[in-house]
Amino acid sequence: MCEDKTPRIYIACLEAYSKGVLHGAWLDCNQGIENIWKGIDEVLRTSPVLGAEDWAIHSYENWQGISIGEYESIERVAELAELLQVHGRAFAAYYNYYGSDASLAGFQECYEGKYESEEDFAYSIWYELGKLKLLETWGILDIYIDWEAVARDLFIDSYFSVETGYKEVYVFNRY
């Protein structure tokens, strides 16, 4: 397994595979579409089977939970790798929720941020809207607010979250 966290795919020559010979290469998916295609061409060119033309993705690593299909388009693979490089686990969480319908525009439109919990997000919203300051002027301390209940109400229909680790929650709006 690769030490760095670069999304990679293993390209296998199908003609060699059907003859019982494992021939392929791991390709870095952050190198751009053209370079990925060059890597695929190199795998086929160096195949032990002359004139090999068919290939498939037989494995993948460092995709942060995103599944890559055997015949996923190279364009989509490169796009997903770039989105992971720019947005990291937040995009992976979004993609795993929406699947193949996930897009950069959709992600940018609904991503709210990373929080420790849904309650932390609810507190943050109240703070940003000035509701906590308002409570303070009335002499009400925020410790009297049931943040779990506030979060539950927010997440019933307006938001959803994806928990990816301890105190690691990515929040998205449903609009």
C-alpha positions as CSV (number, residue, x, y, z in Angstrom):
1,M,0.0,0.0,0.0
2,C,1.2,3.5,-0.8
3,E,2.6,5.6,2.1
4,D,1.2,8.9,0.9
5,K,-2.5,9.6,0.6
6,T,-2.7,10.2,-3.1
7,P,-5.8,8.6,-4.7
8,R,-4.5,5.8,-7.0
9,I,-6.0,3.1,-9.3
10,Y,-4.5,-0.2,-10.4
11,I,-4.9,-0.6,-14.2
12,A,-4.8,-4.2,-15.3
13,C,-4.4,-5.4,-18.9
14,L,-7.4,-7.7,-19.5
15,E,-5.8,-9.7,-22.3
16,A,-3.0,-10.7,-20.0
17,Y,-5.4,-11.3,-17.2
18,S,-7.5,-13.7,-19.3
19,K,-4.4,-15.7,-20.0
20,G,-3.6,-16.0,-16.3
21,V,-0.9,-13.3,-16.3
22,L,-1.1,-10.4,-13.9
23,H,0.1,-7.3,-15.7
24,G,-0.7,-3.7,-14.7
25,A,0.4,-0.6,-12.8
26,W,-0.6,1.7,-10.0
27,L,-1.4,5.2,-11.4
28,D,-1.6,8.4,-9.4
29,C,-4.9,10.0,-10.1
30,N,-3.9,13.6,-9.2
31,Q,-1.6,13.8,-12.3
32,G,-4.4,14.8,-14.7
33,I,-6.4,13.0,-17.4
34,E,-3.7,13.0,-20.1
35,N,-1.1,11.5,-17.8
36,I,-3.5,8.8,-16.6
37,W,-4.2,7.9,-20.2
38,K,-0.4,7.8,-20.8
39,G,-0.1,5.4,-17.9
40,I,-2.9,3.2,-19.3
41,D,-1.2,3.2,-22.7
42,E,2.1,2.2,-21.1
43,V,0.4,-0.7,-19.4
44,L,-1.1,-1.9,-22.7
45,R,2.2,-1.3,-24.6
46,T,4.3,-3.3,-22.2
47,S,1.7,-6.1,-21.9
48,P,3.1,-9.7,-22.4
49,V,0.2,-10.1,-24.9
50,L,0.9,-8.4,-28.2
51,G,-1.7,-5.9,-29.4
52,A,-3.4,-5.7,-26.0
53,E,-6.2,-3.1,-26.0
54,D,-8.5,-3.8,-23.1
55,W,-8.0,-2.6,-19.5
56,A,-9.9,-2.3,-16.3
57,I,-9.5,-0.8,-12.9
58,H,-8.8,-3.8,-10.6
59,S,-8.1,-2.0,-7.4
60,Y,-7.9,1.5,-5.9
61,E,-6.6,3.1,-2.7
62,N,-6.7,6.4,-0.7
63,W,-10.1,7.4,-1.9
64,Q,-11.4,8.2,1.6
65,G,-14.4,5.8,1.3
66,I,-15.3,6.6,-2.3
67,S,-15.8,3.4,-4.3
68,I,-14.3,3.3,-7.8
69,G,-15.9,0.9,-10.3
70,E,-14.0,-1.4,-12.6
71,Y,-15.0,0.5,-15.7
72,E,-15.3,4.0,-14.1
73,S,-14.4,6.7,-16.7
74,I,-10.9,8.1,-16.4
75,E,-12.5,11.6,-16.7
76,R,-14.6,10.9,-13.6
77,V,-11.7,9.3,-11.8
78,A,-9.5,12.4,-12.4
79,E,-12.3,14.7,-11.4
80,L,-13.0,12.9,-8.2
81,A,-9.2,12.8,-7.3
82,E,-9.0,16.6,-7.9
83,L,-12.1,17.2,-5.7
84,L,-10.6,15.0,-2.9
85,Q,-7.3,16.9,-3.2
86,V,-9.0,20.3,-2.9
87,H,-11.9,19.5,-0.4
88,G,-10.6,16.3,1.3
89,R,-12.8,14.2,3.6
90,A,-15.7,16.8,3.4
91,F,-16.1,15.9,-0.3
92,A,-15.7,12.2,0.4
93,A,-18.5,12.4,2.9
94,Y,-20.7,14.3,0.5
95,Y,-20.0,11.9,-2.3
96,N,-20.8,8.9,-0.1
97,Y,-24.1,10.4,0.7
98,Y,-25.1,11.4,-2.8
99,G,-23.2,8.8,-4.8
100,S,-22.7,9.3,-8.6
101,D,-25.0,12.3,-8.5
102,A,-22.4,14.2,-6.5
103,S,-20.9,17.3,-8.2
104,L,-18.6,20.2,-7.3
105,A,-21.5,22.6,-7.7
106,G,-23.7,20.6,-5.5
107,F,-21.0,20.2,-2.9
108,Q,-20.2,24.0,-2.8
109,E,-23.9,24.8,-2.6
110,C,-24.7,22.7,0.4
111,Y,-21.5,22.3,2.4
112,E,-21.8,24.1,5.8
113,G,-18.5,23.0,7.4
114,K,-16.8,20.6,9.8
115,Y,-18.0,20.4,13.4
116,E,-17.4,18.3,16.5
117,S,-21.1,17.4,16.6
118,E,-24.6,18.3,15.4
119,E,-25.0,20.2,18.7
120,D,-21.8,22.2,18.0
121,F,-23.3,23.2,14.6
122,A,-26.6,24.2,16.2
123,Y,-24.7,26.4,18.7
124,S,-22.6,27.9,15.9
125,I,-25.8,28.8,13.9
126,W,-27.3,30.5,17.0
127,Y,-24.1,32.4,17.6
128,E,-23.8,33.6,14.0
129,L,-27.4,34.7,13.9
130,G,-26.9,36.7,17.1
131,K,-29.4,34.6,19.1
132,L,-27.0,34.0,21.9
133,K,-26.3,37.7,22.3
134,L,-30.0,38.3,22.4
135,L,-30.4,35.7,25.2
136,E,-27.6,37.3,27.0
137,T,-29.4,40.7,26.9
138,W,-32.4,39.0,28.4
139,G,-30.3,37.5,31.2
140,I,-30.7,34.0,29.9
141,L,-27.5,31.8,29.9
142,D,-26.9,29.5,27.0
143,I,-26.4,26.6,29.4
144,Y,-30.2,26.5,29.7
145,I,-30.6,25.7,26.0
146,D,-31.0,22.0,25.1
147,W,-28.6,22.0,22.2
148,E,-29.4,18.4,21.5
149,A,-33.1,19.3,20.9
150,V,-32.1,22.4,18.8
151,A,-29.8,20.2,16.7
152,R,-32.5,17.5,16.3
153,D,-35.0,20.2,15.0
154,L,-32.4,21.6,12.6
155,F,-31.5,18.2,11.2
156,I,-35.1,16.9,10.8
157,D,-35.5,18.7,7.4
158,S,-32.9,21.5,6.9
159,Y,-29.6,19.8,7.3
160,F,-27.9,16.4,7.3
161,S,-24.6,15.3,8.6
162,V,-22.0,12.6,8.0
163,E,-19.9,11.5,10.9
164,T,-16.4,10.4,9.7
165,G,-14.6,10.0,13.0
166,Y,-14.5,11.0,16.7
167,K,-15.7,14.6,16.9
168,E,-15.6,14.9,13.1
169,V,-19.0,15.7,11.6
170,Y,-19.5,17.3,8.2
171,V,-22.7,19.3,7.8
172,F,-24.6,19.9,4.6
173,N,-27.8,21.8,4.0
174,R,-30.7,20.2,2.1
175,Y,-31.7,23.2,0.0
